[in-house]
């Protein structure tokens, strides 16, 4: 189920889409060259993943019990 969606197109041709759903927040950014990067956050706004949503390649972010980034797993 999709949640609230906000899309912004910047003057330089880049764009950003923010979507809130039951799992948290997803931010998709496309730069002027067309490169897309996505960032996923949990419901407490802690980063959990970043990478290319079209290929599924990215970095899973693991946190320690305090919620701060502990290490990066590729």
N, CA, C and O atoms as a CHARMM CRD file, in Angstrom:
* protein
*
  296
    1    1 UNK  N      0.84100  -1.18100   0.00000 PROA 1      0.00000
    2    1 UNK  CA     0.00000   0.00000   0.00000 PROA 1      0.00000
    3    1 UNK  C      0.88200   1.23900   0.00000 PROA 1      0.00000
    4    1 UNK  O      1.81100   1.35400   0.80000 PROA 1      0.00000
    5    2 UNK  N      0.58400   2.16200  -0.90400 PROA 2      0.00000
    6    2 UNK  CA     1.37600   3.37600  -1.00300 PROA 2      0.00000
    7    2 UNK  C      0.81200   4.43900  -0.07500 PROA 2      0.00000
    8    2 UNK  O     -0.39400   4.50200   0.16500 PROA 2      0.00000
    9    3 UNK  N      1.70400   5.26900   0.44100 PROA 3      0.00000
   10    3 UNK  CA     1.29400   6.34100   1.33700 PROA 3      0.00000
   11    3 UNK  C      1.43900   7.68900   0.66700 PROA 3      0.00000
   12    3 UNK  O      1.42200   7.79500  -0.55900 PROA 3      0.00000
   13    4 UNK  N      1.58200   8.71800   1.48600 PROA 4      0.00000
   14    4 UNK  CA     1.70800  10.08500   0.99500 PROA 4      0.00000
   15    4 UNK  C      2.94100  10.21800   0.10900 PROA 4      0.00000
   16    4 UNK  O      3.99500   9.65900   0.41000 PROA 4      0.00000
   17    5 UNK  N      2.79900  10.96600  -0.99000 PROA 5      0.00000
   18    5 UNK  CA     3.87700  11.13100  -1.95500 PROA 5      0.00000
   19    5 UNK  C      4.07100  12.61400  -2.23900 PROA 5      0.00000
   20    5 UNK  O      3.10500  13.33400  -2.49300 PROA 5      0.00000
   21    6 UNK  N      5.32200  13.07100  -2.19600 PROA 6      0.00000
   22    6 UNK  CA     5.64900  14.45600  -2.53500 PROA 6      0.00000
   23    6 UNK  C      6.75600  14.43000  -3.57700 PROA 6      0.00000
   24    6 UNK  O      7.81900  13.85700  -3.34000 PROA 6      0.00000
   25    7 UNK  N      6.51500  15.04700  -4.72900 PROA 7      0.00000
   26    7 UNK  CA     7.51700  15.09600  -5.79400 PROA 7      0.00000
   27    7 UNK  C      7.95800  16.53900  -6.00500 PROA 7      0.00000
   28    7 UNK  O      7.13000  17.45000  -6.03600 PROA 7      0.00000
   29    8 UNK  N      9.26800  16.74400  -6.14900 PROA 8      0.00000
   30    8 UNK  CA     9.82500  18.07400  -6.36600 PROA 8      0.00000
   31    8 UNK  C     10.75900  18.01500  -7.55800 PROA 8      0.00000
   32    8 UNK  O     11.62700  17.14600  -7.62700 PROA 8      0.00000
   33    9 UNK  N     10.58600  18.94600  -8.50800 PROA 9      0.00000
   34    9 UNK  CA    11.51700  19.05700  -9.62300 PROA 9      0.00000
   35    9 UNK  C     12.27600  20.36000  -9.45900 PROA 9      0.00000
   36    9 UNK  O     11.67400  21.42600  -9.33000 PROA 9      0.00000
   37   10 UNK  N     13.61000  20.27000  -9.46500 PROA 10     0.00000
   38   10 UNK  CA    14.44700  21.43900  -9.23000 PROA 10     0.00000
   39   10 UNK  C     14.79400  22.11500 -10.55100 PROA 10     0.00000
   40   10 UNK  O     14.67700  21.50700 -11.61500 PROA 10     0.00000
   41   11 UNK  N     15.22000  23.37000 -10.48000 PROA 11     0.00000
   42   11 UNK  CA    15.52400  24.16400 -11.66900 PROA 11     0.00000
   43   11 UNK  C     16.65000  23.55800 -12.50400 PROA 11     0.00000
   44   11 UNK  O     16.68900  23.76300 -13.71800 PROA 11     0.00000
   45   12 UNK  N     17.56500  22.81700 -11.87900 PROA 12     0.00000
   46   12 UNK  CA    18.68400  22.23300 -12.63100 PROA 12     0.00000
   47   12 UNK  C     18.30500  20.93600 -13.34200 PROA 12     0.00000
   48   12 UNK  O     19.15700  20.31200 -13.97400 PROA 12     0.00000
   49   13 UNK  N     17.04100  20.52100 -13.24700 PROA 13     0.00000
   50   13 UNK  CA    16.58700  19.31400 -13.92800 PROA 13     0.00000
   51   13 UNK  C     16.58700  18.07500 -13.05700 PROA 13     0.00000
   52   13 UNK  O     16.09600  17.02500 -13.47100 PROA 13     0.00000
   53   14 UNK  N     17.13200  18.18200 -11.85700 PROA 14     0.00000
   54   14 UNK  CA    17.09700  17.03400 -10.95000 PROA 14     0.00000
   55   14 UNK  C     15.72800  16.96200 -10.28300 PROA 14     0.00000
   56   14 UNK  O     14.97500  17.93600 -10.29400 PROA 14     0.00000
   57   15 UNK  N     15.40900  15.81300  -9.70700 PROA 15     0.00000
   58   15 UNK  CA    14.11100  15.67300  -9.05200 PROA 15     0.00000
   59   15 UNK  C     14.22600  14.79200  -7.82100 PROA 15     0.00000
   60   15 UNK  O     15.16300  14.00500  -7.68300 PROA 15     0.00000
   61   16 UNK  N     13.26300  14.93700  -6.93700 PROA 16     0.00000
   62   16 UNK  CA    13.23700  14.16100  -5.70100 PROA 16     0.00000
   63   16 UNK  C     11.80500  13.75100  -5.41200 PROA 16     0.00000
   64   16 UNK  O     10.88000  14.55400  -5.53900 PROA 16     0.00000
   65   17 UNK  N     11.62800  12.48700  -5.02000 PROA 17     0.00000
   66   17 UNK  CA    10.31100  11.98200  -4.63200 PROA 17     0.00000
   67   17 UNK  C     10.42400  11.43500  -3.22100 PROA 17     0.00000
   68   17 UNK  O     11.28900  10.60600  -2.93700 PROA 17     0.00000
   69   18 UNK  N      9.55200  11.89800  -2.33900 PROA 18     0.00000
   70   18 UNK  CA     9.49700  11.39600  -0.96800 PROA 18     0.00000
   71   18 UNK  C      8.17700  10.68000  -0.78200 PROA 18     0.00000
   72   18 UNK  O      7.11800  11.21900  -1.10300 PROA 18     0.00000
   73   19 UNK  N      8.24000   9.45300  -0.25800 PROA 19     0.00000
   74   19 UNK  CA     7.02700   8.66500  -0.05300 PROA 19     0.00000
   75   19 UNK  C      7.03700   8.05400   1.33700 PROA 19     0.00000
   76   19 UNK  O      7.99700   7.39700   1.73900 PROA 19     0.00000
   77   20 UNK  N      5.95400   8.28300   2.05900 PROA 20     0.00000
   78   20 UNK  CA     5.79700   7.72200   3.39600 PROA 20     0.00000
   79   20 UNK  C      4.81500   6.56400   3.31700 PROA 20     0.00000
   80   20 UNK  O      3.71300   6.72000   2.79000 PROA 20     0.00000
   81   21 UNK  N      5.20800   5.39200   3.84000 PROA 21     0.00000
   82   21 UNK  CA     4.31100   4.24000   3.85400 PROA 21     0.00000
   83   21 UNK  C      4.39600   3.55400   5.21000 PROA 21     0.00000
   84   21 UNK  O      5.00200   4.08900   6.13800 PROA 21     0.00000
   85   22 UNK  N      3.80000   2.39100   5.33100 PROA 22     0.00000
   86   22 UNK  CA     3.73100   1.70000   6.62200 PROA 22     0.00000
   87   22 UNK  C      5.10200   1.28400   7.14500 PROA 22     0.00000
   88   22 UNK  O      5.27100   1.09600   8.34900 PROA 22     0.00000
   89   23 UNK  N      6.09000   1.13800   6.24900 PROA 23     0.00000
   90   23 UNK  CA     7.42900   0.70800   6.66500 PROA 23     0.00000
   91   23 UNK  C      8.34400   1.86900   7.02100 PROA 23     0.00000
   92   23 UNK  O      9.36700   1.67400   7.67700 PROA 23     0.00000
   93   24 UNK  N      7.98400   3.07900   6.59300 PROA 24     0.00000
   94   24 UNK  CA     8.83400   4.23400   6.86300 PROA 24     0.00000
   95   24 UNK  C      8.83500   5.19400   5.69100 PROA 24     0.00000
   96   24 UNK  O      7.82900   5.34900   5.00000 PROA 24     0.00000
   97   25 UNK  N      9.96800   5.83500   5.47300 PROA 25     0.00000
   98   25 UNK  CA    10.11000   6.86300   4.44800 PROA 25     0.00000
   99   25 UNK  C     11.08100   6.39400   3.37400 PROA 25     0.00000
  100   25 UNK  O     12.13900   5.84300   3.68000 PROA 25     0.00000
  101   26 UNK  N     10.71400   6.61700   2.10600 PROA 26     0.00000
  102   26 UNK  CA    11.60500   6.34000   0.98200 PROA 26     0.00000
  103   26 UNK  C     11.81900   7.64900   0.23900 PROA 26     0.00000
  104   26 UNK  O     10.85900   8.34000  -0.10400 PROA 26     0.00000
  105   27 UNK  N     13.08100   7.98900  -0.00900 PROA 27     0.00000
  106   27 UNK  CA    13.42100   9.18300  -0.78600 PROA 27     0.00000
  107   27 UNK  C     14.16300   8.72300  -2.03300 PROA 27     0.00000
  108   27 UNK  O     15.18600   8.04500  -1.93900 PROA 27     0.00000
  109   28 UNK  N     13.64100   9.09500  -3.21000 PROA 28     0.00000
  110   28 UNK  CA    14.29600   8.78600  -4.48800 PROA 28     0.00000
  111   28 UNK  C     14.78300  10.09100  -5.08500 PROA 28     0.00000
  112   28 UNK  O     14.00900  11.03500  -5.24400 PROA 28     0.00000
  113   29 UNK  N     16.06300  10.14500  -5.41400 PROA 29     0.00000
  114   29 UNK  CA    16.63400  11.33500  -6.02700 PROA 29     0.00000
  115   29 UNK  C     17.18600  10.98300  -7.39900 PROA 29     0.00000
  116   29 UNK  O     17.85100   9.96200  -7.57100 PROA 29     0.00000
  117   30 UNK  N     16.90000  11.84500  -8.38100 PROA 30     0.00000
  118   30 UNK  CA    17.45200  11.67000  -9.72600 PROA 30     0.00000
  119   30 UNK  C     18.22700  12.93400 -10.06200 PROA 30     0.00000
  120   30 UNK  O     17.67100  14.03200 -10.03900 PROA 30     0.00000
  121   31 UNK  N     19.52200  12.78100 -10.37700 PROA 31     0.00000
  122   31 UNK  CA    20.31200  13.96400 -10.69700 PROA 31     0.00000
  123   31 UNK  C     20.13600  14.33900 -12.16500 PROA 31     0.00000
  124   31 UNK  O     19.38700  13.68800 -12.89400 PROA 31     0.00000
  125   32 UNK  N     20.83200  15.39300 -12.59400 PROA 32     0.00000
  126   32 UNK  CA    20.68600  15.88600 -13.96500 PROA 32     0.00000
  127   32 UNK  C     21.07100  14.85200 -15.00300 PROA 32     0.00000
  128   32 UNK  O     20.56300  14.88300 -16.12300 PROA 32     0.00000
  129   33 UNK  N     21.96500  13.92900 -14.64800 PROA 33     0.00000
  130   33 UNK  CA    22.41300  12.91700 -15.60700 PROA 33     0.00000
  131   33 UNK  C     21.46900  11.72700 -15.67900 PROA 33     0.00000
  132   33 UNK  O     21.64100  10.85200 -16.52700 PROA 33     0.00000
  133   34 UNK  N     20.46100  11.68500 -14.79100 PROA 34     0.00000
  134   34 UNK  CA    19.51200  10.58200 -14.78300 PROA 34     0.00000
  135   34 UNK  C     19.83700   9.50000 -13.76900 PROA 34     0.00000
  136   34 UNK  O     19.09500   8.52700 -13.64100 PROA 34     0.00000
  137   35 UNK  N     20.94700   9.66000 -13.04100 PROA 35     0.00000
  138   35 UNK  CA    21.31500   8.67200 -12.01400 PROA 35     0.00000
  139   35 UNK  C     20.32200   8.74100 -10.85900 PROA 35     0.00000
  140   35 UNK  O     20.04000   9.81800 -10.33200 PROA 35     0.00000
  141   36 UNK  N     19.79100   7.57300 -10.47000 PROA 36     0.00000
  142   36 UNK  CA    18.79400   7.50500  -9.40100 PROA 36     0.00000
  143   36 UNK  C     19.42500   6.88900  -8.15600 PROA 36     0.00000
  144   36 UNK  O     20.10000   5.86200  -8.23100 PROA 36     0.00000
  145   37 UNK  N     19.19700   7.52200  -7.02000 PROA 37     0.00000
  146   37 UNK  CA    19.62800   6.98900  -5.72900 PROA 37     0.00000
  147   37 UNK  C     18.43100   7.00200  -4.80100 PROA 37     0.00000
  148   37 UNK  O     17.67500   7.97300  -4.76800 PROA 37     0.00000
  149   38 UNK  N     18.25900   5.93200  -4.05000 PROA 38     0.00000
  150   38 UNK  CA    17.15100   5.86100  -3.09500 PROA 38     0.00000
  151   38 UNK  C     17.70900   5.71400  -1.68800 PROA 38     0.00000
  152   38 UNK  O     18.76800   5.12400  -1.47400 PROA 38     0.00000
  153   39 UNK  N     16.97100   6.26200  -0.74200 PROA 39     0.00000
  154   39 UNK  CA    17.30600   6.17400   0.67100 PROA 39     0.00000
  155   39 UNK  C     16.06300   5.68700   1.39700 PROA 39     0.00000
  156   39 UNK  O     14.98000   6.23800   1.20100 PROA 39     0.00000
  157   40 UNK  N     16.20000   4.66300   2.23400 PROA 40     0.00000
  158   40 UNK  CA    15.05900   4.16400   3.00900 PROA 40     0.00000
  159   40 UNK  C     15.32400   4.39100   4.48400 PROA 40     0.00000
  160   40 UNK  O     16.42800   4.16200   4.97700 PROA 40     0.00000
  161   41 UNK  N     14.29100   4.84400   5.18200 PROA 41     0.00000
  162   41 UNK  CA    14.36200   5.10400   6.61400 PROA 41     0.00000
  163   41 UNK  C     13.24200   4.33800   7.30400 PROA 41     0.00000
  164   41 UNK  O     12.17300   4.14000   6.72600 PROA 41     0.00000
  165   42 UNK  N     13.48400   3.90400   8.54500 PROA 42     0.00000
  166   42 UNK  CA    12.41900   3.23200   9.28700 PROA 42     0.00000
  167   42 UNK  C     11.47600   4.27600   9.89000 PROA 42     0.00000
  168   42 UNK  O     11.64500   5.47300   9.65800 PROA 42     0.00000
  169   43 UNK  N     10.49000   3.82800  10.65900 PROA 43     0.00000
  170   43 UNK  CA     9.48700   4.74900  11.20700 PROA 43     0.00000
  171   43 UNK  C     10.05800   5.70900  12.24700 PROA 43     0.00000
  172   43 UNK  O      9.40900   6.69500  12.59700 PROA 43     0.00000
  173   44 UNK  N     11.26400   5.43200  12.74500 PROA 44     0.00000
  174   44 UNK  CA    11.92600   6.34300  13.68400 PROA 44     0.00000
  175   44 UNK  C     12.94100   7.22400  12.95900 PROA 44     0.00000
  176   44 UNK  O     13.79500   7.84400  13.59200 PROA 44     0.00000
  177   45 UNK  N     12.84300   7.27700  11.62000 PROA 45     0.00000
  178   45 UNK  CA    13.70500   8.10300  10.76600 PROA 45     0.00000
  179   45 UNK  C     15.17200   7.69900  10.83100 PROA 45     0.00000
  180   45 UNK  O     16.05700   8.52900  10.62200 PROA 45     0.00000
  181   46 UNK  N     15.43100   6.42000  11.12100 PROA 46     0.00000
  182   46 UNK  CA    16.80400   5.91900  11.10300 PROA 46     0.00000
  183   46 UNK  C     17.07100   5.32200   9.72600 PROA 46     0.00000
  184   46 UNK  O     16.23300   4.58300   9.20900 PROA 46     0.00000
  185   47 UNK  N     18.23300   5.62700   9.11300 PROA 47     0.00000
  186   47 UNK  CA    18.52600   5.07700   7.78300 PROA 47     0.00000
  187   47 UNK  C     18.69900   3.57000   7.84100 PROA 47     0.00000
  188   47 UNK  O     19.36800   3.05100   8.73500 PROA 47     0.00000
  189   48 UNK  N     18.09100   2.85800   6.88200 PROA 48     0.00000
  190   48 UNK  CA    18.21700   1.40300   6.83800 PROA 48     0.00000
  191   48 UNK  C     18.80000   0.88700   5.51400 PROA 48     0.00000
  192   48 UNK  O     19.31700  -0.22900   5.47600 PROA 48     0.00000
  193   49 UNK  N     18.73000   1.66900   4.43300 PROA 49     0.00000
  194   49 UNK  CA    19.23600   1.21700   3.13700 PROA 49     0.00000
  195   49 UNK  C     19.45500   2.41600   2.24100 PROA 49     0.00000
  196   49 UNK  O     18.72200   3.40100   2.31800 PROA 49     0.00000
  197   50 UNK  N     20.48200   2.33000   1.37700 PROA 50     0.00000
  198   50 UNK  CA    20.63400   3.31000   0.31300 PROA 50     0.00000
  199   50 UNK  C     21.25800   2.62700  -0.88200 PROA 50     0.00000
  200   50 UNK  O     22.09000   1.73100  -0.74000 PROA 50     0.00000
  201   51 UNK  N     20.84400   3.06500  -2.07600 PROA 51     0.00000
  202   51 UNK  CA    21.38200   2.45900  -3.28700 PROA 51     0.00000
  203   51 UNK  C     20.54600   2.79600  -4.50200 PROA 51     0.00000
  204   51 UNK  O     19.79800   3.77300  -4.50600 PROA 51     0.00000
  205   52 UNK  N     20.68200   1.97100  -5.54000 PROA 52     0.00000
  206   52 UNK  CA    19.96300   2.16300  -6.79300 PROA 52     0.00000
  207   52 UNK  C     18.70500   1.30400  -6.76800 PROA 52     0.00000
  208   52 UNK  O     18.80300   0.07700  -6.78500 PROA 52     0.00000
  209   53 UNK  N     17.52000   1.92400  -6.72900 PROA 53     0.00000
  210   53 UNK  CA    16.28200   1.14700  -6.64700 PROA 53     0.00000
  211   53 UNK  C     15.96900   0.37400  -7.92300 PROA 53     0.00000
  212   53 UNK  O     15.21100  -0.59500  -7.88800 PROA 53     0.00000
  213   54 UNK  N     16.54300   0.79000  -9.05000 PROA 54     0.00000
  214   54 UNK  CA    16.25200   0.12000 -10.31100 PROA 54     0.00000
  215   54 UNK  C     16.99900  -1.20700 -10.42700 PROA 54     0.00000
  216   54 UNK  O     16.49000  -2.15100 -11.03200 PROA 54     0.00000
  217   55 UNK  N     18.19800  -1.28800  -9.85500 PROA 55     0.00000
  218   55 UNK  CA    18.97500  -2.53000  -9.90900 PROA 55     0.00000
  219   55 UNK  C     18.88700  -3.30800  -8.60200 PROA 55     0.00000
  220   55 UNK  O     19.20300  -4.49700  -8.56100 PROA 55     0.00000
  221   56 UNK  N     18.45600  -2.63600  -7.53100 PROA 56     0.00000
  222   56 UNK  CA    18.39800  -3.28600  -6.22800 PROA 56     0.00000
  223   56 UNK  C     19.74200  -3.34000  -5.52700 PROA 56     0.00000
  224   56 UNK  O     19.84300  -3.85600  -4.41400 PROA 56     0.00000
  225   57 UNK  N     20.78500  -2.80800  -6.17600 PROA 57     0.00000
  226   57 UNK  CA    22.11200  -2.81400  -5.56600 PROA 57     0.00000
  227   57 UNK  C     22.23800  -1.63600  -4.61600 PROA 57     0.00000
  228   57 UNK  O     21.88500  -0.50500  -4.95000 PROA 57     0.00000
  229   58 UNK  N     22.74400  -1.92300  -3.43300 PROA 58     0.00000
  230   58 UNK  CA    22.88500  -0.85200  -2.47200 PROA 58     0.00000
  231   58 UNK  C     23.57700  -1.32000  -1.22000 PROA 58     0.00000
  232   58 UNK  O     24.22300  -2.36800  -1.20100 PROA 58     0.00000
  233   59 UNK  N     23.43800  -0.53900  -0.18300 PROA 59     0.00000
  234   59 UNK  CA    24.10000  -0.79600   1.08300 PROA 59     0.00000
  235   59 UNK  C     23.04900  -0.89500   2.17700 PROA 59     0.00000
  236   59 UNK  O     22.24800   0.02000   2.36600 PROA 59     0.00000
  237   60 UNK  N     23.05900  -2.00300   2.89000 PROA 60     0.00000
  238   60 UNK  CA    22.18100  -2.17200   4.05500 PROA 60     0.00000
  239   60 UNK  C     22.89200  -1.55300   5.25400 PROA 60     0.00000
  240   60 UNK  O     24.05300  -1.86700   5.51600 PROA 60     0.00000
  241   61 UNK  N     22.21600  -0.69300   5.96900 PROA 61     0.00000
  242   61 UNK  CA    22.82100  -0.02800   7.11500 PROA 61     0.00000
  243   61 UNK  C     22.35000  -0.71200   8.38700 PROA 61     0.00000
  244   61 UNK  O     21.15200  -0.74900   8.66500 PROA 61     0.00000
  245   62 UNK  N     23.27100  -1.24600   9.15300 PROA 62     0.00000
  246   62 UNK  CA    22.93600  -1.90300  10.42100 PROA 62     0.00000
  247   62 UNK  C     23.28100  -0.96500  11.56200 PROA 62     0.00000
  248   62 UNK  O     24.28400  -0.25400  11.50700 PROA 62     0.00000
  249   63 UNK  N     22.45000  -0.96200  12.59900 PROA 63     0.00000
  250   63 UNK  CA    22.64400  -0.05700  13.72500 PROA 63     0.00000
  251   63 UNK  C     22.90400  -0.84500  14.99400 PROA 63     0.00000
  252   63 UNK  O     22.49100  -1.99600  15.13300 PROA 63     0.00000
  253   64 UNK  N     23.59900  -0.19400  15.91400 PROA 64     0.00000
  254   64 UNK  CA    23.74300  -0.80000  17.23500 PROA 64     0.00000
  255   64 UNK  C     22.47000  -0.51500  18.03600 PROA 64     0.00000
  256   64 UNK  O     21.55200   0.11800  17.51500 PROA 64     0.00000
  257   65 UNK  N     22.39800  -0.95800  19.26700 PROA 65     0.00000
  258   65 UNK  CA    21.17500  -0.80200  20.06200 PROA 65     0.00000
  259   65 UNK  C     20.80700   0.65100  20.31800 PROA 65     0.00000
  260   65 UNK  O     19.64600   0.95500  20.59300 PROA 65     0.00000
  261   66 UNK  N     21.77500   1.54700  20.23000 PROA 66     0.00000
  262   66 UNK  CA    21.50000   2.96900  20.44700 PROA 66     0.00000
  263   66 UNK  C     20.91800   3.62200  19.20000 PROA 66     0.00000
  264   66 UNK  O     20.49600   4.77700  19.24300 PROA 66     0.00000
  265   67 UNK  N     20.89400   2.89000  18.09000 PROA 67     0.00000
  266   67 UNK  CA    20.31400   3.42500  16.86300 PROA 67     0.00000
  267   67 UNK  C     21.30600   4.11300  15.95600 PROA 67     0.00000
  268   67 UNK  O     20.92500   4.60000  14.89200 PROA 67     0.00000
  269   68 UNK  N     22.58300   4.17100  16.34800 PROA 68     0.00000
  270   68 UNK  CA    23.56200   4.82700  15.48600 PROA 68     0.00000
  271   68 UNK  C     24.16800   3.80300  14.52000 PROA 68     0.00000
  272   68 UNK  O     24.23200   2.61400  14.83600 PROA 68     0.00000
  273   69 UNK  N     24.61200   4.26200  13.34500 PROA 69     0.00000
  274   69 UNK  CA    25.17600   3.31300  12.38200 PROA 69     0.00000
  275   69 UNK  C     26.37100   2.57800  12.98000 PROA 69     0.00000
  276   69 UNK  O     27.26800   3.19200  13.55700 PROA 69     0.00000
  277   70 UNK  N     26.36800   1.26200  12.83400 PROA 70     0.00000
  278   70 UNK  CA    27.43700   0.44400  13.40600 PROA 70     0.00000
  279   70 UNK  C     28.43000   0.02400  12.33000 PROA 70     0.00000
  280   70 UNK  O     29.64200   0.11800  12.52900 PROA 70     0.00000
  281   71 UNK  N     27.92200  -0.43600  11.20000 PROA 71     0.00000
  282   71 UNK  CA    28.79100  -0.87100  10.11100 PROA 71     0.00000
  283   71 UNK  C     27.95900  -0.91500   8.82600 PROA 71     0.00000
  284   71 UNK  O     26.72800  -0.90800   8.86500 PROA 71     0.00000
  285   72 UNK  N     28.63700  -0.96000   7.72100 PROA 72     0.00000
  286   72 UNK  CA    27.97200  -1.05100   6.42300 PROA 72     0.00000
  287   72 UNK  C     28.15100  -2.45700   5.88100 PROA 72     0.00000
  288   72 UNK  O     29.26400  -2.98500   5.88400 PROA 72     0.00000
  289   73 UNK  N     27.07800  -3.06500   5.41800 PROA 73     0.00000
  290   73 UNK  CA    27.10900  -4.39800   4.83300 PROA 73     0.00000
  291   73 UNK  C     26.73700  -4.27100   3.36100 PROA 73     0.00000
  292   73 UNK  O     25.66200  -3.76600   3.04000 PROA 73     0.00000
  293   74 UNK  N     27.60700  -4.72000   2.46600 PROA 74     0.00000
  294   74 UNK  CA    27.31400  -4.64300   1.02700 PROA 74     0.00000
  295   74 UNK  C     26.60900  -5.90700   0.58800 PROA 74     0.00000
  296   74 UNK  O     26.27300  -6.04800  -0.58800 PROA 74     0.00000
